[in-house]
């Protein structure tokens, strides 16, 4: 019996705990169309927070999000969502150019919107740092976390965007969430996933 439990644990890693819930939100995608929680519901996704004039951490976070393509098989990959923390400058057109400069395709969502909506979403929804009233040299302070969200819009993990071990943990947790949703071999699922 213990052997069967051990084998089961190997096949299905423990899923990460529920740490909160992302509230309903509606922002604007780089194509200029509204996009938000309604489109993300039913998907495993990873969010990060950037601005296009950021000289250091944001390009590093974008590169880490791109690395998920090489670390996960195509059918394992989460949706990726980058939310601008500088909506005054980061218009949809600016985000589109940023995505092109970083070799990002249409399978990755870049969002902008009203400043107050973004500030509220980050601080009260994702529970991450954000301030845009700093000195001229560093006017914006924001989180360097990647945030894993499950199909029910529940936050399942926070990961330091520049730490290799955290990226490895994110990959494991994405796989665990995928396994949590997958039907057992031979089982049928009469209803499509939400």
C-alpha positions as CSV (number, residue, x, y, z in Angstrom):
1,X,0.0,0.0,0.0
2,X,2.8,2.4,0.9
3,X,4.5,1.7,-2.4
4,X,1.3,2.6,-4.3
5,X,1.0,5.9,-2.4
6,X,4.7,6.6,-3.2
7,X,4.2,5.9,-6.9
8,X,1.1,8.1,-7.0
9,X,3.0,10.9,-5.4
10,X,5.7,10.6,-8.0
11,X,3.3,10.8,-10.9
12,X,1.3,13.7,-9.4
13,X,3.4,16.3,-7.6
14,X,1.7,18.1,-4.7
15,X,-0.2,21.1,-5.9
16,X,0.7,24.5,-4.5
17,X,-1.5,26.0,-1.9
18,X,-4.2,28.7,-2.6
19,X,-2.7,32.1,-1.5
20,X,-5.5,34.4,-2.6
21,X,-7.8,35.2,-5.5
22,X,-7.3,37.6,-8.4
23,X,-10.4,39.8,-8.6
24,X,-12.3,40.4,-11.8
25,X,-10.4,43.0,-14.0
26,X,-10.6,44.4,-17.5
27,X,-7.6,46.1,-19.1
28,X,-6.4,46.7,-22.7
29,X,-4.2,44.3,-24.7
30,X,-1.4,45.4,-27.0
31,X,-3.8,45.0,-29.9
32,X,-6.1,47.7,-28.4
33,X,-8.9,45.2,-27.4
34,X,-10.3,44.8,-23.9
35,X,-8.8,41.8,-22.1
36,X,-9.0,40.5,-18.6
37,X,-10.0,37.9,-16.1
38,X,-12.9,36.6,-18.2
39,X,-10.5,35.5,-20.9
40,X,-8.1,34.0,-18.4
41,X,-10.6,32.0,-16.4
42,X,-10.2,28.3,-17.2
43,X,-6.5,28.6,-17.9
44,X,-3.3,28.2,-15.9
45,X,-1.4,31.5,-16.2
46,X,1.6,33.4,-15.0
47,X,1.6,37.2,-14.5
48,X,4.5,39.6,-14.2
49,X,4.8,43.3,-13.9
50,X,6.9,45.5,-16.2
51,X,7.3,48.8,-17.9
52,X,8.9,49.3,-21.3
53,X,11.4,52.0,-20.3
54,X,12.7,49.9,-17.4
55,X,16.5,49.5,-17.9
56,X,17.2,46.3,-15.9
57,X,14.7,44.2,-14.1
58,X,11.9,44.3,-16.6
59,X,14.0,42.9,-19.5
60,X,15.3,40.2,-17.2
61,X,11.7,39.3,-16.1
62,X,10.6,39.2,-19.8
63,X,13.6,36.9,-20.6
64,X,12.6,34.6,-17.7
65,X,9.0,34.4,-18.9
66,X,10.3,33.5,-22.4
67,X,12.4,30.7,-20.9
68,X,9.2,28.9,-19.9
69,X,8.9,28.0,-23.6
70,X,12.1,25.9,-23.4
71,X,11.4,24.4,-20.0
72,X,7.8,23.2,-20.6
73,X,6.3,21.2,-23.5
74,X,3.9,23.1,-25.7
75,X,0.8,21.5,-24.0
76,X,2.1,22.3,-20.5
77,X,2.8,26.0,-21.0
78,X,0.7,28.5,-19.1
79,X,-0.8,31.6,-20.5
80,X,1.7,34.5,-20.0
81,X,0.4,37.9,-19.0
82,X,2.6,41.0,-18.6
83,X,1.0,44.0,-17.0
84,X,2.5,47.4,-17.5
85,X,3.0,49.5,-14.3
86,X,3.5,52.6,-16.4
87,X,0.2,53.0,-18.3
88,X,0.8,56.7,-19.0
89,X,3.7,55.8,-21.3
90,X,2.9,52.1,-22.1
91,X,0.1,52.5,-24.7
92,X,-1.0,49.4,-26.6
93,X,1.3,50.5,-29.5
94,X,4.3,50.8,-27.2
95,X,3.6,47.4,-25.7
96,X,3.3,45.9,-29.2
97,X,6.8,47.3,-30.1
98,X,8.2,46.0,-26.8
99,X,6.9,42.5,-27.5
100,X,8.4,42.6,-31.0
101,X,11.7,43.8,-29.7
102,X,11.8,40.8,-27.3
103,X,10.7,38.3,-29.9
104,X,7.3,37.7,-28.2
105,X,4.5,36.2,-30.3
106,X,0.7,36.6,-30.0
107,X,0.6,33.8,-27.5
108,X,1.7,36.2,-24.7
109,X,-0.6,38.9,-23.5
110,X,0.6,42.5,-22.7
111,X,-1.8,44.6,-20.8
112,X,-2.2,48.3,-20.0
113,X,-5.1,50.4,-18.7
114,X,-6.0,53.2,-16.3
115,X,-3.5,53.9,-13.6
116,X,-5.9,53.4,-10.7
117,X,-7.2,50.1,-12.1
118,X,-3.6,48.8,-12.4
119,X,-2.5,50.0,-9.0
120,X,-5.5,48.4,-7.3
121,X,-5.1,45.2,-9.2
122,X,-1.4,44.9,-8.2
123,X,-1.7,46.0,-4.6
124,X,-5.1,44.6,-3.6
125,X,-5.5,41.8,-6.1
126,X,-2.1,40.3,-6.6
127,X,-0.8,41.7,-3.2
128,X,2.5,42.8,-4.8
129,X,4.5,46.1,-4.4
130,X,3.8,49.1,-6.6
131,X,4.5,52.8,-6.4
132,X,4.9,55.4,-9.1
133,X,5.8,58.5,-7.1
134,X,9.5,58.0,-6.7
135,X,12.4,60.3,-7.6
136,X,13.1,61.2,-11.3
137,X,15.9,58.6,-11.5
138,X,13.6,55.8,-10.3
139,X,10.0,56.9,-10.5
140,X,8.4,53.4,-10.5
141,X,8.8,50.7,-7.9
142,X,7.2,47.4,-8.6
143,X,7.4,43.7,-7.8
144,X,9.9,41.4,-9.5
145,X,7.6,38.4,-8.8
146,X,6.1,36.0,-11.3
147,X,2.7,35.0,-10.0
148,X,1.1,31.7,-10.8
149,X,-2.7,31.7,-11.1
150,X,-5.0,28.7,-11.6
151,X,-8.1,28.3,-13.8
152,X,-10.4,29.5,-11.0
153,X,-8.3,32.8,-10.7
154,X,-6.7,31.7,-7.5
155,X,-3.1,32.7,-6.8
156,X,-1.0,29.5,-6.3
157,X,2.5,30.9,-6.1
158,X,4.9,33.8,-6.0
159,X,8.4,33.3,-7.6
160,X,11.4,35.7,-7.6
161,X,11.7,36.5,-11.3
162,X,15.5,36.4,-11.4
163,X,16.2,33.3,-9.3
164,X,16.9,30.1,-11.2
165,X,15.6,27.9,-8.3
166,X,12.3,29.9,-8.3
167,X,11.9,29.4,-12.0
168,X,12.4,25.7,-11.5
169,X,9.8,25.7,-8.7
170,X,7.4,27.6,-11.0
171,X,7.8,24.9,-13.7
172,X,7.1,22.2,-11.1
173,X,4.0,24.0,-9.9
174,X,2.7,24.6,-13.4
175,X,3.0,20.9,-14.0
176,X,1.3,20.1,-10.7
177,X,-1.7,22.3,-11.6
178,X,-1.9,20.7,-15.0
179,X,-1.9,17.2,-13.4
180,X,-4.6,18.4,-10.9
181,X,-6.9,19.2,-13.8
182,X,-6.0,16.2,-15.9
183,X,-8.4,13.2,-15.7
184,X,-7.0,9.9,-14.5
185,X,-5.9,7.5,-17.2
186,X,-9.0,5.7,-18.6
187,X,-11.4,8.1,-16.9
188,X,-13.9,10.2,-18.9
189,X,-14.8,13.7,-18.2
190,X,-18.4,14.3,-19.2
191,X,-18.1,18.1,-18.9
192,X,-15.5,20.3,-20.6
193,X,-13.2,22.2,-18.2
194,X,-14.3,25.6,-17.2
